[in-house]
Amino acid sequence: MASVSVPQFKVILVGEYGVGKTSIFRRFTSNTFIDIETLSLSESRKSTLGLDHCSRKFDVKGDRSLKMQLWDTGGLERVASITNSYYKFAEAAVLVFSLNSIDSFHCLSQHLLEILSLAENAKIFLVGNKCDLQPHEVTDADIELFVEQFPKFDGLFKISCKTNEGVNDMFEEIADKLAAVSYKTSFDAFKLHTHSESGCCNTNHLQEEETEYCCAK
């Protein structure tokens, strides 16, 4: 029996250095957390240095599955040479800020514009990390105003990588929304194929073209 193809989606982590992108990546890959504040400067740099990606399978609504391939800049977000390749073919972007850093929040608009420019068709999810740290420098009112100014988001989450609060729910909701896109694309292609074969129009037979993107290792 032929194996069923599982769709794979490239998801990128975007945001300022120090907001917890690599911590999100570690929760995704191994469900672990490293407290950077307890490390020496050299250990801290080693723990976040280097572009990396990892795939993980999710069961989604409708008894279906997909693979989410999560990418992390690993502290290289300011290197211009990786920018285009990092964003290329991304189907979703997780835009991260720290709830206890108003500076990281103020940089969101710049990162959002990069996503819209370099990954224009990607779904965008806004994530406030470090919700366990009180008091928050970024208020609910700040977030609401930002979302009103840039109504581009497909989801909003508050999480803590340290305590793991909200992290799994975030990944699962992102997977469900990506699966919905995949299902709609397949269904639209099926309708187009069926309509074309019915002879109701004079266009040539159109077939869905499937393209598989391979990431360099």
Secondary structure as GFF3:
##gff-version 3
##sequence-region A 1 217
A	DSSP	beta_strand	8	15	.	.	.	ID=ss1
A	DSSP	alpha_helix	21	30	.	.	.	ID=ss2
A	DSSP	three_ten_helix	36	38	.	.	.	ID=ss3
A	DSSP	alpha_helix	41	48	.	.	.	ID=ss4
A	DSSP	beta_strand	52	60	.	.	.	ID=ss5
A	DSSP	beta_strand	64	72	.	.	.	ID=ss6
A	DSSP	three_ten_helix	80	82	.	.	.	ID=ss7
A	DSSP	alpha_helix	83	87	.	.	.	ID=ss8
A	DSSP	beta_strand	92	98	.	.	.	ID=ss9
A	DSSP	alpha_helix	102	106	.	.	.	ID=ss10
A	DSSP	alpha_helix	108	118	.	.	.	ID=ss11
A	DSSP	beta_strand	123	129	.	.	.	ID=ss12
A	DSSP	alpha_helix	140	149	.	.	.	ID=ss13
A	DSSP	beta_strand	155	158	.	.	.	ID=ss14
A	DSSP	alpha_helix	167	197	.	.	.	ID=ss15
###
